[in-house]
Amino acid sequence: MSKGKLKSKNKFADRLGTLGALLVLCIILSFATKNFLTQSNIMNIFKQTSVNALISTGMLVCLITAGIDLSVGANAIFCTCMMGMLLQKGVTNPFIMILVGILSGVLVGFINGTLLTRLHLPHPFVSTLGMKNVLWGLALLVVNSQIVSGFPSQVTWLGSATLPAGIPILGGFPISFILVLVIFGLMSVFLSKTTLGRSIYCVGGNPEAARLSGIQSANVLTFCYMLSGFMSSLAAIVLIGRGGIANGANAIQPYDTDAIAACIIGGASFMGGKGTMSGTLIGALIITVIRNGLQLLSVSTAVQNIVIGLVIILAVLLDVTRERMEAKARRLATQ
């Protein structure tokens, strides 16, 4: 069997294992609480997954380049607050509000990419962690630390709308998760079939080969962080639809760690060069199912945070173990 076929087979096995873990988790929770498998709760899980899945999309492309974006969650909240600021100023045009939200997210991504590629900060962990705190402060500042509500229905539609209840089985299916499925499908094609998509994997998996191939790594990296910012802005629109408010204090919510966990559980690596959209979607569903199940079991928020923290540690341990096993296999193959 060729190396390419063996690698594809291993990727498929990893995704199958992750999907199996999700199914086992659902089976356990269905026995633990009778409310888990109700249609309303299943639709709620899809709705809750939408935000993390969108943010995880941006996180994934950064992880593939062997980078990271710790500002994704704060960026999403900042975008909601930028739209909230317009509402406070009397601007109610939904097109302008959405456009400003998206441009804000992309601008933050561009700044993150520039700090890494043009100012040559040592690692995106440093710059994006700093940006996370900057955005937290800005989110509070632009709305004067107030909670803003009363957004136009056109702005809240994406995060609140569902398919008509009369549709069999899919009645109540959230529009936001349909958006997730469309974006994940497009991103899968983009990453696997386009020159830029393959360049992203090359920059993360083998920077020297990327340089020798003439790939402009700085431009590729900047694009990845701008894409991450764009995905955060889409998540912001969904967040407004879900809660109906813009609240800068929410910038400290663990959106970034949930996204990292979803990507790593789905097969991405901190070492770069790997990760798939399908695996990330399954990872996002696993994180949401865990949170949803704990809430149905009336587990306290403190214990929920402990469990999610342990899941993240386990995901990182899984990544490290996987890298060691692959490195050992490569060494044995060369002997």
C-alpha positions as CSV (number, residue, x, y, z in Angstrom):
1,M,0.0,0.0,0.0
2,S,1.3,3.5,-1.0
3,K,2.1,6.1,1.7
4,G,-0.7,8.3,0.3
5,K,-3.3,5.6,0.6
6,L,-2.1,4.6,4.0
7,K,-2.3,8.2,5.2
8,S,-5.9,8.6,3.8
9,K,-6.9,5.4,5.5
10,N,-5.5,6.6,8.8
11,K,-7.4,9.9,8.5
12,F,-10.6,8.0,7.8
13,A,-10.0,5.8,10.8
14,D,-9.5,8.9,13.0
15,R,-12.7,10.5,11.9
16,L,-14.6,7.2,12.3
17,G,-13.2,7.0,15.9
18,T,-14.3,10.5,16.7
19,L,-17.7,9.9,15.3
20,G,-17.9,6.7,17.4
21,A,-17.0,8.7,20.5
22,L,-19.9,11.1,19.7
23,L,-22.4,8.3,19.3
24,V,-21.3,6.6,22.5
25,L,-21.6,9.9,24.3
26,C,-25.1,10.3,23.0
27,I,-26.1,6.8,24.0
28,I,-24.9,7.3,27.5
29,L,-26.7,10.6,27.9
30,S,-29.9,9.2,26.5
31,F,-29.9,6.7,29.3
32,A,-28.8,9.2,31.9
33,T,-31.7,11.7,31.1
34,K,-34.9,11.2,29.3
35,N,-34.9,14.7,27.9
36,F,-31.7,14.3,25.9
37,L,-33.2,12.6,22.8
38,T,-36.3,14.8,22.5
39,Q,-36.6,16.7,19.2
40,S,-36.5,20.1,20.9
41,N,-33.2,19.2,22.7
42,I,-31.6,17.8,19.5
43,M,-32.5,21.0,17.7
44,N,-31.1,23.0,20.7
45,I,-27.8,21.1,20.4
46,F,-27.6,22.1,16.7
47,K,-28.3,25.7,17.6
48,Q,-25.7,25.7,20.4
49,T,-23.1,24.1,18.1
50,S,-23.5,26.8,15.4
51,V,-21.4,29.4,17.2
52,N,-18.6,27.1,18.2
53,A,-18.5,25.4,14.8
54,L,-18.1,28.8,13.0
55,I,-15.4,29.9,15.4
56,S,-13.7,26.5,15.1
57,T,-13.5,27.0,11.3
58,G,-11.3,30.0,11.8
59,M,-9.3,28.3,14.6
60,L,-8.7,25.2,12.3
61,V,-7.0,27.1,9.5
62,C,-4.7,28.8,12.1
63,L,-3.9,25.5,13.7
64,I,-3.1,23.9,10.3
65,T,-0.4,26.6,9.8
66,A,1.0,25.6,13.2
67,G,-0.4,28.8,14.7
68,I,-3.3,29.6,17.0
69,D,-5.9,32.4,17.4
70,L,-6.8,33.0,21.0
71,S,-8.7,36.1,20.2
72,V,-11.6,34.4,18.3
73,G,-14.1,34.5,21.1
74,A,-13.3,38.1,22.1
75,N,-13.4,39.1,18.5
76,A,-16.9,37.7,18.1
77,I,-18.1,39.6,21.1
78,F,-16.3,42.7,19.9
79,C,-18.2,42.4,16.6
80,T,-21.6,42.2,18.5
81,C,-20.7,45.3,20.4
82,M,-19.7,47.2,17.3
83,M,-23.2,46.5,16.0
84,G,-24.6,47.4,19.4
85,M,-22.7,50.7,19.3
86,L,-24.4,51.5,16.0
87,L,-27.8,50.7,17.6
88,Q,-27.0,53.1,20.5
89,K,-26.1,55.8,17.9
90,G,-29.5,55.4,16.3
91,V,-28.3,53.4,13.2
92,T,-30.9,50.7,12.6
93,N,-30.1,49.8,9.0
94,P,-29.5,46.0,9.2
95,F,-27.2,46.0,6.1
96,I,-24.9,48.6,7.7
97,M,-24.9,46.9,11.0
98,I,-24.0,43.5,9.6
99,L,-21.4,45.0,7.3
100,V,-19.7,46.9,10.2
101,G,-19.7,43.7,12.2
102,I,-18.1,41.6,9.5
103,L,-15.5,44.3,8.6
104,S,-14.6,44.6,12.3
105,G,-13.9,40.9,12.6
106,V,-11.8,40.8,9.4
107,L,-9.8,43.9,10.5
108,V,-8.9,42.3,13.8
109,G,-7.8,39.2,11.8
110,F,-5.7,41.3,9.5
111,I,-4.0,43.0,12.5
112,N,-3.3,39.5,14.0
113,G,-1.8,38.3,10.8
114,T,0.3,41.5,10.4
115,L,1.7,41.3,13.9
116,L,2.8,37.7,13.1
117,T,4.1,38.2,9.5
118,R,5.2,41.8,9.3
119,L,6.3,42.7,12.8
120,H,7.6,39.2,13.3
121,L,6.3,38.5,16.8
122,P,7.7,35.1,18.0
123,H,4.4,33.2,18.0
124,P,0.7,34.0,17.4
125,F,0.0,32.7,21.0
126,V,1.5,35.9,22.3
127,S,-0.1,38.4,19.9
128,T,-3.5,36.8,19.9
129,L,-3.6,36.5,23.7
130,G,-2.8,40.2,23.9
131,M,-5.4,40.9,21.2
132,K,-8.0,39.0,23.3
133,N,-7.5,41.4,26.2
134,V,-7.5,44.4,23.9
135,L,-10.8,43.3,22.4
136,W,-12.3,42.6,25.8
137,G,-11.6,46.2,26.8
138,L,-12.8,47.6,23.4
139,A,-16.0,45.6,23.5
140,L,-16.9,47.2,26.9
141,L,-15.7,50.6,25.8
142,V,-17.7,50.9,22.5
143,V,-21.0,50.2,24.3
144,N,-20.1,52.1,27.5
145,S,-20.2,48.8,29.4
146,Q,-23.9,48.6,28.7
147,I,-26.0,45.6,27.5
148,V,-27.5,46.5,24.2
149,S,-30.8,45.0,23.0
150,G,-33.5,45.7,20.5
151,F,-31.7,44.7,17.3
152,P,-33.7,44.6,14.0
153,S,-35.2,41.3,13.1
154,Q,-33.1,41.1,10.0
155,V,-30.0,41.1,12.2
156,T,-31.3,38.5,14.6
157,W,-32.8,36.2,11.9
158,L,-29.7,34.1,11.3
159,G,-29.3,33.2,14.9
160,S,-33.0,32.7,15.8
161,A,-34.8,31.4,12.7
162,T,-35.7,27.8,12.2
163,L,-37.3,25.7,9.6
164,P,-41.1,25.6,9.8
165,A,-42.4,23.2,12.5
166,G,-44.7,21.5,9.9
167,I,-41.7,19.9,8.1
168,P,-41.4,16.3,9.2
169,I,-38.3,15.4,11.3
170,L,-36.5,18.7,10.3
171,G,-39.2,21.0,11.8
172,G,-37.4,23.5,14.1
173,F,-34.0,22.8,12.5
174,P,-31.9,26.0,13.0
175,I,-31.0,28.1,10.0
176,S,-27.7,28.9,11.7
177,F,-26.7,25.2,11.5
178,I,-27.6,25.1,7.8
179,L,-25.2,27.9,7.4
180,V,-22.6,25.9,9.3
181,L,-23.1,22.9,7.0
182,V,-22.8,25.1,3.9
183,I,-19.6,26.8,5.1
184,F,-18.1,23.5,6.2
185,G,-18.8,22.0,2.8
186,L,-17.3,25.0,1.0
187,M,-14.2,25.0,3.3
188,S,-13.7,21.3,2.8
189,V,-13.5,21.8,-1.0
190,F,-11.3,24.9,-0.5
191,L,-8.8,23.2,1.7
192,S,-8.5,20.1,-0.3
193,K,-9.0,21.1,-3.9
194,T,-7.6,24.7,-4.3
195,T,-4.0,25.8,-4.6
196,L,-4.4,28.2,-1.6
197,G,-5.9,25.5,0.5
198,R,-3.1,23.1,-0.2
199,S,-0.6,26.0,0.5
200,I,-2.1,26.4,4.0
201,Y,-1.3,22.7,4.8
202,C,2.1,23.1,3.3
203,V,3.0,26.2,5.3
204,G,2.0,24.4,8.5
205,G,3.4,21.0,7.7
206,N,6.6,21.8,6.0
207,P,7.6,25.5,6.1
208,E,10.9,24.9,4.3
209,A,9.2,23.1,1.4
210,A,6.7,25.9,1.2
211,R,9.5,28.4,0.9
212,L,11.3,26.4,-1.8
213,S,8.1,26.0,-3.7
214,G,7.7,29.8,-3.9
215,I,4.7,30.0,-1.6
216,Q,4.4,33.4,0.0
217,S,4.0,32.2,3.5
218,A,3.4,35.7,5.0
219,N,0.5,36.3,2.7
220,V,-1.0,32.8,3.4
221,L,-0.7,33.3,7.1
222,T,-2.3,36.8,6.9
223,F,-5.2,35.3,4.9
224,C,-5.7,32.6,7.5
225,Y,-6.0,35.1,10.4
226,M,-8.3,37.3,8.3
227,L,-10.5,34.2,7.6
228,S,-10.5,33.5,11.3
229,G,-11.7,37.0,11.9
230,F,-14.4,36.6,9.3
231,M,-15.7,33.4,10.9
232,S,-15.8,35.2,14.3
233,S,-17.9,37.9,12.8
234,L,-20.4,35.4,11.4
235,A,-20.5,33.8,14.9
236,A,-21.2,37.3,16.3
237,I,-24.3,37.6,14.1
238,V,-25.5,34.2,15.2
239,L,-24.9,35.2,18.9
240,I,-27.0,38.3,18.5
241,G,-29.8,36.2,17.1
242,R,-29.6,33.7,19.9
243,G,-29.4,36.1,22.9
244,G,-30.8,39.3,21.3
245,I,-28.1,41.3,23.1
246,A,-24.6,42.7,22.8
247,N,-22.7,42.4,26.0
248,G,-19.0,43.2,26.2
249,A,-18.6,41.2,29.4
250,N,-19.1,38.0,27.5
251,A,-15.7,38.4,25.9
252,I,-14.3,36.3,28.8
253,Q,-16.5,33.3,27.9
254,P,-14.4,30.2,26.8
255,Y,-15.2,30.4,23.1
256,D,-11.5,30.1,22.2
257,T,-10.9,27.0,24.4
258,D,-14.0,25.3,23.1
259,A,-12.9,25.9,19.5
260,I,-9.4,24.6,20.2
261,A,-10.9,21.4,21.8
262,A,-13.2,20.9,18.9
263,C,-10.3,21.1,16.4
264,I,-7.9,18.9,18.3
265,I,-10.6,16.3,19.0
266,G,-11.4,16.4,15.3
267,G,-7.9,15.5,14.3
268,A,-6.0,18.8,14.1
269,S,-2.6,19.2,15.6
270,F,-0.7,22.0,17.4
271,M,2.3,20.9,15.2
272,G,0.4,22.1,12.1
273,G,-0.2,20.5,8.7
274,K,-3.3,18.5,9.5
275,G,-7.0,18.9,10.3
276,T,-10.2,18.4,8.4
277,M,-13.6,20.2,8.4
278,S,-15.6,17.1,9.0
279,G,-13.5,16.1,12.0
280,T,-13.8,19.7,13.4
281,L,-17.6,19.6,13.0
282,I,-17.8,16.3,15.0
283,G,-15.5,17.8,17.6
284,A,-17.7,20.8,18.0
285,L,-20.7,18.5,18.3
286,I,-18.9,16.6,21.1
287,I,-18.2,19.7,23.1
288,T,-21.8,20.9,22.7
289,V,-23.3,17.5,23.7
290,I,-21.1,17.4,26.8
291,R,-22.2,20.9,27.9
292,N,-25.9,20.1,27.0
293,G,-25.8,16.8,28.8
294,L,-24.3,18.3,32.0
295,Q,-27.0,21.0,32.0
296,L,-29.8,18.5,31.6
297,L,-28.3,16.5,34.5
298,S,-28.4,19.8,36.6
299,V,-24.6,19.7,37.1
300,S,-23.3,23.0,38.5
301,T,-21.5,25.4,36.4
302,A,-18.3,24.9,38.4
303,V,-18.4,21.1,37.7
304,Q,-19.2,21.8,34.0
305,N,-16.0,24.0,33.8
306,I,-14.0,21.2,35.4
307,V,-15.3,18.6,33.0
308,I,-14.7,20.8,29.9
309,G,-11.2,21.6,31.2
310,L,-10.4,17.9,31.5
311,V,-11.7,17.3,28.0
312,I,-9.4,20.0,26.7
313,I,-6.4,18.5,28.6
314,L,-7.4,15.0,27.2
315,A,-7.6,16.5,23.7
316,V,-4.1,18.0,24.0
317,L,-2.8,14.7,25.4
318,L,-4.4,12.9,22.5
319,D,-2.6,15.3,20.1
320,V,0.8,14.8,21.7
321,T,0.4,11.0,21.8
322,R,-0.7,10.9,18.2
323,E,2.3,13.0,17.1
324,R,4.7,10.7,19.0
325,M,3.2,7.6,17.4
326,E,3.5,9.1,14.0
327,A,7.1,10.2,14.6
328,K,7.9,6.7,15.8
329,A,6.3,5.2,12.7
330,R,8.3,7.5,10.5
331,R,11.5,6.5,12.2
332,L,10.8,2.8,11.8
333,A,9.9,3.3,8.1
334,T,13.4,4.8,7.5
335,Q,15.3,2.0,9.2
